[in-house]
Amino acid sequence: MRLRSTRGITIHTFHGNFFVRSTDLIALPNVNPDSAYGIQLSIAEDLRDFNQICFQAALLYTNSTGERRIRVHTIALPVVSDLIDIMDSADHDAITSLLTKMAVDRSCQASIQDAREALINANIDLISAFRLIHTPPYPGLFISYHTRLLPLYTLALLKNTAFRLGISTRIDERVYAMEQMKSMPLKYLMLYIYPHLYPLHYPFDPKQSPPMPLQLSFANIDRNGVYLLDTYDHLFIYICKSVHPQFLSDVFNVTQWSQIPDEGDQQQQQQQSQAILTTPPPIAMMTRPPLLNNLTNSHNTNHAQMNGFIPNQMSQNNIDDPPSTSTDTNSNDNADDDNNNTMTNRKIVDNSSSPTKRKPCPLITLPLLDNETSKNIHEFIEQLLNDRPFKPSFHILR
């Protein structure tokens, strides 16, 4: 991938997983829609002679069918002389993503404490710059409206597994969180940093008016509420003790709060491990079904559950036809014999499998009951996970 820009703009640093070939060229080991990269730019010359500056990213890649392609993205940004215009057009999500990748690199080069201090200093510099351009000081708000959530996201970063201190954290978990932040796309990265909390105890229509995320504060938790916390790789359903018995009956098929299971995915993991050790699935059942059908039969378990961890992109790549190859015309007879033997072997493998129909893999352990509340919750969770690259872990807390 090569990045070009208007004269006067130079590339300072790349952030992500790649090999740097030159000052503007990086080699990517793999390209998929679930990856993101950060680039720091610096102003090397005076830009007052330009009305706008342009950036162009050209990606040269080979698709799953062996075709060489080039994808080009171009963006033009206006040049302004007032710092207020820059702050009014700032994107706090993009700023948080870049600061996160910079903090990960700082942790590897120096220490986690240095990375935490750099995140805090970035917010201090932003607030100081905003107050300097407002004389007299802006009443009430000490930060730009478009960057008002940046301190909140920074606080969430400081509490994240990658940068938290004072809490016993295994090195494997910390490194995993850092690697996720280096390559995670913006939408999922923000969800990983600042999770979404949805109320489920209010009536809602998942198609017309789905639940809106709440601010992550205990003040928004009602004693009779049920909430879904989405952290991208985990789903938590928190059930308060005073929840209405009718809701328990409609969603969990129980009549009392104490009867709700809270083991989460432990039972699924045990069944998955047992299925792997005892009855491995046949070759014909190694492809994950479409994600839209995964919530239809949530009571199905056994070895079909192990396929829930295979990304959707794997099944999509299998649909593409492989590139054509040249064959020897003198070996047609042998090729026909080999094809016949291969087809025979495939039939033997397919016939040896006892199930004739692929069972969908459940995404959650909630029972799908025949009532509107249960169906709406399942459909809402299905919408949240529709484009996820993998199945998140599911937990019930009470």
C-alpha positions as CSV (number, residue, x, y, z in Angstrom):
1,M,0.0,0.0,0.0
2,R,1.4,3.4,-1.0
3,L,0.2,6.8,0.4
4,R,0.7,9.9,-1.6
5,S,-0.1,13.5,-0.5
6,T,0.2,17.1,-1.6
7,R,3.6,18.7,-1.6
8,G,4.4,20.0,1.9
9,I,2.9,17.0,3.7
10,T,5.3,14.2,4.8
11,I,4.6,10.9,6.4
12,H,5.9,10.7,10.0
13,T,5.0,7.3,11.3
14,F,2.9,4.2,10.3
15,H,1.0,2.3,12.9
16,G,-0.2,-1.3,12.4
17,N,1.0,-4.7,11.4
18,F,3.1,-4.5,8.2
19,F,6.7,-4.1,6.8
20,V,7.9,-0.7,5.8
21,R,9.5,-0.8,2.3
22,S,10.1,3.0,1.9
23,T,8.9,6.3,3.4
24,D,5.5,6.0,1.7
25,L,5.2,2.3,0.9
26,I,4.3,-0.6,3.3
27,A,3.9,-4.3,2.6
28,L,0.8,-5.9,4.2
29,P,1.0,-9.6,5.0
30,N,-2.8,-10.0,4.6
31,V,-5.7,-7.7,3.6
32,N,-9.2,-8.1,4.9
33,P,-12.1,-5.8,5.8
34,D,-11.5,-6.2,9.5
35,S,-8.1,-4.4,9.6
36,A,-7.2,-0.8,10.0
37,Y,-3.9,1.2,9.9
38,G,-2.9,4.5,11.4
39,I,-0.6,7.1,9.7
40,Q,0.9,10.2,11.3
41,L,1.5,13.1,9.0
42,S,3.5,16.2,9.5
43,I,3.5,19.7,7.8
44,A,7.0,20.2,6.3
45,E,6.2,23.4,4.2
46,D,3.9,26.4,4.3
47,L,0.4,25.4,3.0
48,R,-1.1,28.9,2.7
49,D,-0.7,28.8,-1.1
50,F,-3.1,25.8,-1.3
51,N,-6.9,25.9,-1.0
52,Q,-7.0,22.2,-0.3
53,I,-4.6,19.3,0.1
54,C,-5.2,15.8,-1.2
55,F,-4.3,12.3,0.1
56,Q,-4.4,9.1,-2.0
57,A,-4.0,5.6,-0.8
58,A,-3.3,2.9,-3.4
59,L,-3.6,-0.8,-2.4
60,L,-2.2,-3.4,-4.7
61,Y,-3.4,-6.9,-3.8
62,T,-4.4,-10.3,-5.1
63,N,-7.9,-11.5,-4.5
64,S,-9.1,-15.1,-3.7
65,T,-9.4,-15.9,-7.4
66,G,-5.8,-15.0,-8.2
67,E,-6.5,-11.6,-9.9
68,R,-4.2,-8.7,-9.3
69,R,-6.1,-5.5,-8.5
70,I,-5.5,-2.0,-7.4
71,R,-7.9,-0.1,-5.2
72,V,-7.5,3.6,-4.8
73,H,-8.9,5.9,-2.2
74,T,-8.6,9.7,-2.6
75,I,-9.7,12.5,-0.2
76,A,-9.4,16.3,-0.4
77,L,-9.4,18.5,2.7
78,P,-9.6,22.3,2.8
79,V,-6.8,24.4,4.1
80,V,-7.9,26.9,6.8
81,S,-6.1,29.6,8.8
82,D,-8.2,29.5,11.9
83,L,-7.6,26.8,14.6
84,I,-11.3,27.0,15.6
85,D,-12.3,25.6,12.2
86,I,-10.0,22.6,12.6
87,M,-11.4,21.8,16.1
88,D,-15.0,22.2,14.8
89,S,-14.3,19.5,12.1
90,A,-12.4,17.1,14.4
91,D,-13.4,13.5,14.6
92,H,-13.0,12.2,18.2
93,D,-13.3,8.6,17.1
94,A,-10.5,8.9,14.6
95,I,-8.4,10.8,17.2
96,T,-9.0,8.1,19.8
97,S,-8.0,5.4,17.3
98,L,-4.8,7.1,16.4
99,L,-3.9,7.8,20.0
100,T,-4.6,4.2,20.9
101,K,-2.2,2.9,18.2
102,M,0.4,5.4,19.3
103,A,0.0,4.3,22.9
104,V,0.5,0.7,22.0
105,D,3.8,1.5,20.2
106,R,4.9,3.6,23.2
107,S,4.2,0.7,25.5
108,C,6.5,-1.5,23.4
109,Q,9.2,1.0,23.1
110,A,9.2,2.5,26.6
111,S,6.7,1.4,29.3
112,I,3.0,1.3,30.0
113,Q,3.3,4.1,32.4
114,D,4.8,6.3,29.7
115,A,1.9,5.4,27.4
116,R,-0.6,6.3,30.0
117,E,1.1,9.7,30.6
118,A,1.2,10.3,26.8
119,L,-2.6,9.8,26.6
120,I,-3.3,12.1,29.5
121,N,-0.9,14.8,28.1
122,A,-2.7,14.6,24.7
123,N,-5.9,15.6,26.4
124,I,-4.2,18.4,28.4
125,D,-2.7,19.8,25.2
126,L,-6.1,19.8,23.5
127,I,-7.8,21.6,26.3
128,S,-5.0,24.1,26.6
129,A,-5.1,24.8,22.9
130,F,-8.9,25.3,23.0
131,R,-8.6,27.8,25.9
132,L,-5.9,29.8,24.2
133,I,-7.9,30.4,21.1
134,H,-10.9,31.7,23.2
135,T,-10.2,35.0,24.9
136,P,-12.0,35.6,27.1
137,P,-12.4,32.0,28.1
138,Y,-15.4,30.1,26.7
139,P,-18.1,29.9,29.3
140,G,-19.1,26.5,30.6
141,L,-17.2,24.2,28.2
142,F,-13.4,23.9,28.4
143,I,-13.1,21.7,25.3
144,S,-14.4,21.7,21.8
145,Y,-17.8,20.4,21.2
146,H,-16.6,17.9,18.6
147,T,-13.9,16.5,20.9
148,R,-15.9,16.6,24.1
149,L,-15.9,12.8,24.4
150,L,-12.1,12.4,24.0
151,P,-11.4,12.6,27.8
152,L,-14.1,10.0,28.4
153,Y,-12.6,7.6,25.8
154,T,-9.1,8.3,27.3
155,L,-10.3,7.3,30.7
156,A,-11.8,4.1,29.2
157,L,-8.4,3.4,27.6
158,L,-6.6,3.8,30.9
159,K,-9.0,1.2,32.4
160,N,-8.6,-1.2,29.4
161,T,-6.7,-4.4,29.8
162,A,-3.9,-3.1,27.5
163,F,-3.0,0.0,29.7
164,R,-4.5,-0.6,33.1
165,L,-2.2,-0.6,36.2
166,G,-2.8,-1.5,39.8
167,I,-4.9,-4.6,38.8
168,S,-3.3,-8.0,38.4
169,T,-3.3,-8.6,34.6
170,R,-1.7,-11.5,32.8
171,I,0.8,-10.7,30.2
172,D,-1.0,-12.8,27.6
173,E,-4.2,-10.8,28.1
174,R,-2.4,-7.5,27.9
175,V,-0.6,-8.4,24.7
176,Y,-3.8,-9.7,23.1
177,A,-5.6,-6.5,23.9
178,M,-2.7,-4.5,22.4
179,E,-2.6,-6.5,19.2
180,Q,-6.3,-6.1,18.8
181,M,-6.0,-2.4,19.1
182,K,-3.2,-2.2,16.5
183,S,-5.3,-3.7,13.7
184,M,-9.0,-3.4,14.7
185,P,-11.2,-1.3,12.5
186,L,-12.5,2.0,13.8
187,K,-16.1,0.8,14.5
188,Y,-15.0,-2.2,16.5
189,L,-12.2,-0.4,18.2
190,M,-14.5,2.2,19.7
191,L,-16.8,-0.6,20.9
192,Y,-13.8,-2.4,22.4
193,I,-12.7,0.8,24.2
194,Y,-16.1,2.1,25.3
195,P,-18.7,-0.8,25.3
196,H,-22.4,-0.3,24.5
197,L,-25.0,-0.8,27.3
198,Y,-28.5,-1.6,26.1
199,P,-31.7,-1.9,28.2
200,L,-33.7,-5.0,27.4
201,H,-36.5,-4.7,29.9
202,Y,-38.4,-2.0,28.0
203,P,-40.6,-3.0,25.1
204,F,-38.9,-2.3,21.7
205,D,-39.1,-3.2,18.1
206,P,-35.7,-4.4,16.8
207,K,-36.5,-3.2,13.2
208,Q,-38.3,0.1,13.9
209,S,-37.0,1.3,17.3
210,P,-34.1,-0.8,18.6
211,P,-32.7,0.0,22.1
212,M,-30.3,3.0,22.2
213,P,-27.0,2.6,24.1
214,L,-26.8,4.2,27.6
215,Q,-23.9,6.0,29.2
216,L,-21.7,3.6,31.2
217,S,-22.8,4.8,34.6
218,F,-24.3,2.9,37.5
219,A,-26.9,5.7,37.7
220,N,-28.5,4.3,34.6
221,I,-29.0,0.9,36.2
222,D,-32.5,0.2,37.5
223,R,-33.2,-2.4,40.2
224,N,-35.8,-4.0,38.0
225,G,-33.8,-3.8,34.8
226,V,-32.1,-6.2,32.4
227,Y,-29.1,-4.9,30.4
228,L,-27.0,-6.1,27.5
229,L,-23.3,-5.1,27.6
230,D,-21.5,-5.4,24.3
231,T,-17.7,-5.3,24.5
232,Y,-17.1,-6.6,20.9
233,D,-15.6,-9.9,22.0
234,H,-17.9,-10.5,24.9
235,L,-21.7,-10.2,25.5
236,F,-22.9,-9.8,29.1
237,I,-26.5,-9.9,30.1
238,Y,-26.9,-8.3,33.6
239,I,-30.1,-9.2,35.4
240,C,-31.1,-7.1,38.4
241,K,-32.7,-8.8,41.4
242,S,-36.1,-7.0,41.2
243,V,-36.8,-7.8,37.6
244,H,-40.5,-8.6,36.8
245,P,-41.3,-12.3,37.0
246,Q,-43.2,-12.1,33.6
247,F,-40.0,-11.0,31.9
248,L,-38.1,-13.9,33.5
249,S,-40.8,-16.3,32.2
250,D,-40.8,-14.8,28.7
251,V,-37.0,-14.6,28.2
252,F,-35.4,-17.2,30.5
253,N,-38.3,-19.6,30.9
254,V,-38.0,-19.4,34.7
255,T,-40.2,-18.0,37.4
256,Q,-37.6,-16.8,40.0
257,W,-34.5,-14.7,39.8
258,S,-32.4,-17.4,41.6
259,Q,-33.2,-20.0,38.9
260,I,-31.4,-18.1,36.2
261,P,-28.1,-19.9,35.2
262,D,-25.0,-17.7,35.4
263,E,-22.4,-20.1,34.0
264,G,-22.2,-18.2,30.7
265,D,-20.3,-20.1,28.0
266,Q,-18.7,-22.6,30.3
267,Q,-21.2,-25.3,29.5
268,Q,-20.7,-24.6,25.7
269,Q,-17.0,-24.8,26.0
270,Q,-17.1,-28.1,27.8
271,Q,-19.4,-29.5,25.2
272,Q,-17.2,-28.1,22.5
273,S,-14.0,-29.7,24.0
274,Q,-15.8,-33.0,24.5
275,A,-17.0,-33.0,20.9
276,I,-13.5,-32.3,19.6
277,L,-12.1,-35.2,21.6
278,T,-14.8,-37.8,20.9
279,T,-16.6,-37.1,17.6
280,P,-14.8,-34.8,15.2
281,P,-17.1,-33.4,12.5
282,P,-16.9,-34.8,9.0
283,I,-15.3,-32.9,6.2
284,A,-18.7,-32.0,4.7
285,M,-19.7,-30.1,7.9
286,M,-16.6,-27.9,8.4
287,T,-18.1,-24.8,6.9
288,R,-19.9,-22.3,9.1
289,P,-23.5,-21.5,8.1
290,P,-24.7,-18.0,7.4
291,L,-24.7,-15.8,10.6
292,L,-28.3,-14.8,10.0
293,N,-29.4,-18.4,10.8
294,N,-27.3,-18.9,13.9
295,L,-30.0,-17.7,16.3
296,T,-32.9,-19.7,14.9
297,N,-32.2,-22.9,16.9
298,S,-30.4,-21.9,20.1
299,H,-31.0,-25.2,21.7
300,N,-28.7,-27.1,19.3
301,T,-25.3,-28.0,20.8
302,N,-22.9,-30.9,20.3
303,H,-20.1,-30.7,17.8
304,A,-21.9,-28.1,15.6
305,Q,-20.9,-25.4,18.2
306,M,-17.2,-25.7,17.5
307,N,-17.7,-24.2,14.0
308,G,-19.0,-20.9,15.6
309,F,-15.4,-19.7,15.8
310,I,-14.7,-19.9,12.1
311,P,-14.9,-16.4,10.5
312,N,-17.5,-15.6,7.9
313,Q,-14.8,-14.6,5.5
314,M,-13.6,-18.3,5.3
315,S,-16.9,-19.4,3.8
316,Q,-17.0,-16.4,1.5
317,N,-13.7,-17.2,0.0
318,N,-14.8,-20.8,-0.7
319,I,-17.5,-19.4,-3.0
320,D,-15.0,-17.8,-5.4
321,D,-13.8,-20.0,-8.2
322,P,-10.1,-20.8,-8.2
323,P,-7.9,-19.5,-11.0
324,S,-7.7,-21.6,-14.1
325,T,-4.6,-23.7,-14.7
326,S,-3.2,-25.5,-17.7
327,T,-3.6,-29.3,-18.1
328,D,-1.8,-31.9,-20.1
329,T,-3.9,-33.2,-22.9
330,N,-2.1,-36.5,-22.9
331,S,-3.3,-37.4,-19.4
332,N,-7.0,-37.0,-19.9
333,D,-7.7,-40.7,-19.1
334,N,-5.7,-40.6,-15.9
335,A,-7.3,-37.4,-14.9
336,D,-10.7,-38.9,-15.5
337,D,-9.8,-41.9,-13.3
338,D,-8.5,-39.6,-10.6
339,N,-11.6,-37.5,-10.7
340,N,-13.8,-40.6,-10.5
341,N,-11.8,-41.9,-7.5
342,T,-12.0,-38.5,-5.8
343,M,-15.8,-38.3,-6.3
344,T,-16.1,-41.8,-4.9
345,N,-14.1,-41.0,-1.9
346,R,-16.1,-37.9,-1.3
347,K,-19.3,-39.9,-1.5
348,I,-18.0,-42.3,1.0
349,V,-17.0,-39.5,3.4
350,D,-20.4,-37.8,3.0
351,N,-22.4,-41.0,3.5
352,S,-20.4,-41.9,6.6
353,S,-21.7,-38.9,8.5
354,S,-24.9,-39.6,10.4
355,P,-26.5,-36.2,10.3
356,T,-27.9,-35.3,6.9
357,K,-28.5,-31.6,7.6
358,R,-26.1,-29.0,9.0
359,K,-27.3,-27.8,12.4
360,P,-26.9,-24.0,12.9
361,C,-24.5,-22.9,15.5
362,P,-26.1,-20.9,18.4
363,L,-24.6,-17.6,19.2
364,I,-26.1,-17.3,22.6
365,T,-27.5,-19.7,25.3
366,L,-30.8,-17.9,25.7
367,P,-33.7,-20.1,24.9
368,L,-35.8,-18.9,21.9
369,L,-39.3,-19.0,23.3
370,D,-42.6,-18.5,21.4
371,N,-43.4,-14.9,22.6
372,E,-42.7,-11.4,21.3
373,T,-40.2,-10.4,24.0
374,S,-37.9,-13.4,23.4
375,K,-38.0,-13.1,19.7
376,N,-37.3,-9.3,19.8
377,I,-34.2,-9.8,22.0
378,H,-32.9,-12.6,19.8
379,E,-33.4,-10.5,16.7
380,F,-31.7,-7.5,18.3
381,I,-28.7,-9.5,19.3
382,E,-28.6,-11.0,15.8
383,Q,-28.5,-7.5,14.3
384,L,-25.6,-6.6,16.6
385,L,-23.5,-9.6,15.6
386,N,-24.5,-9.7,11.9
387,D,-21.2,-8.4,10.6
388,R,-18.9,-9.6,13.4
389,P,-15.9,-11.6,12.2
390,F,-16.2,-14.1,15.0
391,K,-18.6,-15.3,17.7
392,P,-18.2,-13.4,20.9
393,S,-18.4,-15.1,24.3
394,F,-21.7,-14.9,26.1
395,H,-22.2,-14.5,29.8
396,I,-25.1,-14.1,32.2
397,L,-24.6,-12.1,35.3
398,R,-27.0,-11.7,38.2
